[in-house]
Amino acid sequence: MAVVVPFESQPTPSIDRLVGLCRADMERVNAMILSRTGSEVTMIPEVANHLISSGGKRLRPMLTLAMAQLAGYAGDGHIKLAAAVEFMHTATLLHDDVVDESEMRRGRKAARMLWGNEASVLVGDFLLGQAFRMMVEVGSLRSLEILSSAAAVIAEGEVMQLAAAKNTATTEDEYVAVIRAKTAELFAAACEVGPVIASLSKAEQTACRSFGMNLGITFQLIDDALDYGGKAAKLGKNVGDDFREGKVTLPVVLAFRRGSEEERKFWRGAIENSEIRDGDIEHALALMTKHRALDDTIARARHYGAIAKDALALFPDSAVKEALVETVDFCIARSH
């Protein structure tokens, strides 16, 4: 007679362990962020703090702190570098919302809706300036090189996305190149600077960069899937915003490629010509379901997540390594 062994249900992955390991350092980073958003120009702290205090996970600076821990770094340069990473991220969000004409950010009105486009762009520039000031203060030329290079690559990614906007002919390779530059580059840089200031070997620095790059791609692909199959509370924006803004993300690329000529006509009308009628988002979702576009986007995310985990194999087992591996699983689990 067969014996049925009940499987224990796996706990849902979370970043709680990573948050716990970085808590003390993160408090110092938050204090640094508050002190560096100060300005006699009152609008600057108002706009900056609207976004900074809006409840983001602070995943990127946390990765800088965790990687410094993994590398056994004993100084305090990682605090300023983590704050610089968060300022770079916040600046790109302020600029992004202007380019995309977004109305929501992290569940609140986007800064541009409250203070206007000009203020959003200029405060973003202020934060970038403050980020570079902190990088210089750390005194690591290599860290400065990594983060300043990332700033240039992110801007290139933004322009690439602008060029590809509303273009249904975008290929999967072209799309991944955009998110590699626009999103994953900052993850990669955030993960690389800790091992650099800890003077780890080149191979270890490269491994940490690889972890960040592949985690960043994973993170963005899941975001793309969530825009069609998620909940607004989870996204911090309205479901279907990418569709309404004519963004060609991977689920659209896959559904368009795999669709009939009639279905492609629908995508061209909605994405390229902004001809969106009632029920079109539901129809888009039905086409994605029919062609497994969302399932395959999540499968691609799992693939990049596996590469990220493999990159950490170079390091001995530790609590922080386990927390970083779980962070990959957490990013993927958001799709459920």
N, C-alpha and C positions, 0 to 999 in steps of 0.2 A: 504493500500500500504506500502510495506517495505521501511524503510529509511536506506540508506547506509551511515554509519559513516566512513569517511576516517581515517585510522590509521596514526598517526604521525610517520614518520620513526624515529627509534631509532638512536641517534648519535653513531658513532663508538667508542667503549671504548678505552681509551688511558691512558698512565701513566703521562700525562701532569700535572694533578692535584697533583700527588705524587711528581713529579719533582719540581713543584712550591713550595710546602710546605717544601721541604727539601733543596731548592736551597742554602740558606745561609750556612747551615751546610755542604752541599756537596762541596762548595768552600773551606771550611776549610779542608775537607777530601782530596780533590785533592791536596791542598798545602802540606799536610802531606805526601801523596803518593810520590810527587815529591821530597820532602826533604829526604825521606827514601830510595829512589832508588839510591841516590848518593853513589859513591864509587870511590876510587882512581884506581880501576881496570876498565879501560874504557869500556871493553866489557859488564860489568854488567848493567850500565845504558842504554847502547845502546840496548841490548836485551830486558830488562825489559820495556823500554819506547816504543819500537816497538809495543809491545802488549798492554800496558796500554793506549797508545795514539791512538789506532786503532778504537776508536768509539764504544766500547761496551756500553750498556745501564747503567752499574753500578747498576743493579737492586738489587743485594745482599747487598752492603753497604747502599743503599738507604732504604732498608727494616730495617736495624739496626737503622738508623736515625729516620725513621717513627715510629717504635715501641717504641723508647725512648720518642718520642713526645707523642704518645698515652698513655704512662705510666706517663707522667708529669715530666720527668726527668729534673733536673735543672743544672746539672754539665756539664763537658766537656769530660768525659771518653768515651762517645759514639763516639766521633770523632776518637780516636785511635782504638777503637774496629771495627768501620766501615772500616777504612783503613786496619786493620789486616784481615778482612773478604775479602776485595778486593785482598790483596796480596795472601791469601790462594787460592782464585779462580784462579788468574793469574798463580800461581805455578802449579795448577792441569792442566790448559790448556797447559802450556809448556810441562809438562810430558806426557799428553794425546797425543799430536801431535807426540811425539817420538814413543810412544807405537803403535799408529794407523798408523804411517808413513804418516800422513796427509800433504798435500801440501798447503792447504789454511786455513786461520783462519780469520774470520771477513772480508772477501773479499780481504785480502792481503796475500802475501806469508807467510806461517808459519815460525816462527823464525828458526826452524831447517833447513829450506831450505836456509837460509841466513848465519847462523853461525854454523850450524852442530848440531847433536844430543847431543854431550857431553856438549856444551855450554848451550843448552836449559835446560838440566837436572840440571846442576850446578847452573844456574841463578834461576831456580825454587826453588832449595834448599836454595839459598840466600834469596829469598823472604819469604820463610817459616820461616827462622831464624828471619828476620825482623818483621814478623807478631807476633811471640812469644815474641819478645822483647817489642813490643807495648802493648801486653796483660799484661805482667808483670808490665809495667809502670802504667797501670790503677789501679792496686792494688786490683782487685776483684778476689779472689781465685776461686769463683764459675764460673765467666766468663772464666777464664783461663781453668778451668776444662771442661766447655762446648765446647770451641773452640778446645782444644787439643784433646778431645775425638772425636770431629768431624773429625779432621785431620786423626786420626787412622781409623775411620769408612770409610772415603772416600778412603783411601788406600786399605782397605779390599774390598770395592766395585769395585775398579780397578782390583784387583786380581780375584774377582768373575767373572767379565766380561771377563777377560782373559781366565779363565777356561771354560766359556760358549761360547767363541768365536767359530764361525763356527759350532755350535752345534744345528742342526734343531730340536733336541728332547727337547730343552728348553721349559719349561711350562710357562704359564702366571704368575703364582705365583713366579716362580724362577726369571723371568725377572723383575717383580715389586720389588723384594727383591734387585736386582742389582741397579736399579735406585733410590730406597729409600736410599741406602748407598752412591752411587756414586754422585748423584745430589741433592736429597732432603735433605740430612743431613746438607749440608752447608746452605741451605735456612732456615732450622729449627733452627740451631745454631745462624744464623744472626738475626733471629726474637726473640730469647730467651734472648740474652744478655742485650738488652735494659731494659726490665722489671726487670731483675736481679739486674742491678746497680741502678735501681729506687726503689728497695726493695718492689716490688709489692708482693701480696700474691702468694703462691705456685700455686693455681688454675689459677691465671691470667698469671703467667709465663708459665704454661703448655698449656694454651689456645693459647698463642702467638707462642709457639713451634709447636703446632698442625697446626696453620695457615701456618707457614713456610713449614712444612713437606708436607702438602697436596698441597700447591701452587707449591712446587718443583716437585712433581710427575706430576701435571697438566702440568707444563712448559715442562718437558722432553717428555711426551707423545705427546704433540703438535709438538715438534721438530721432533719426530720420524715420525709423519704423514707428516710433511712438507718435509722430505727428499725424499718422493715419489711424493708428490703433490704440492710442493712449488715452489718458484722462487729463483734462486741463490742469487739475491740481498737481499732478505728477510732473507735468511739463513746465509749469510756470508761464505758459502762454496758451493761446487758444488752439484746440485741436483743429488741424486743417489750415493753419497759418501758412505753412510752406506752399500748399496748393493754391491758396488765395493770392499769395505773393508771386506765383509763377516760378517757384524754385524747382529746378530739376535735381531731385535727390535720387539716391539709388533705387528706391521702390518705383519711382516714375520711369527711370531708365529701363529697368527690367520689364515692367508692365508694357511700356511702349514697344520695346524690341520684340516681345513675345506675342503682341496683340495682332489682330486682323487689321486690314486697311481701314475698316470702319472704326475700329477702336482707336487707331492712331489718329484718325481725323478728330475724334473727341479730344484726345490729349493735345493735339495742335491747337484746337480752338480754345481750350481751357488754359493751357500753359502759355502758348505763344501769343495768342490774341486776347487773353484775359476775358474770354466769353464764358463767364460762370453764371449758371442759372440755379435756381432752387433744386436741390437733389443731386447736383453734380458731384459734391464731395462723397456722397453715399455711392454714386455710380463709380467714381474713381476707386473707392475702397473695394467695391464688388469686383472690378477688373483686376485689382491687385491680388485679391483672394483667389480669383479664377486662375491667375498665372503664377501663383505662389511667390509673388514679388516680396511680400513682407516676410514670409518664412525664410526665403533665401537671403534677404538682407540680414536677418538675425543669424542665419547660418554663416554668412561672411564675417559677421561680428565675432562669432565663436572662434572662427579660424584665426583672426588677428589676436583674439584673447589668448589662444593657445600659444602663439608665438611670443606674446608678452610674458607669459608664465615661464616658458622655456628659457628666456633671456636671464632669469634669476637663478637658473640651475648652477651658475658659476659660484654662487655664494652659499656658505654653510647654512644649515637650518637654524632659524631663530624666530623669536616672536614677531619681529618686524617683517621678516620675509614672509611668514604665514599671513600676516595682515595685508601685505601687498598682493599676494596671490588671491586672497579673498576679495580684495577690492576689484580685481578683474571680474570675478564671478558676480559681484554686486552690480557692476556696470551692465552686465548682460541680463541679470535678473530683473532689471527695471522694465524689460520688455514684457514681463508676465502680468 
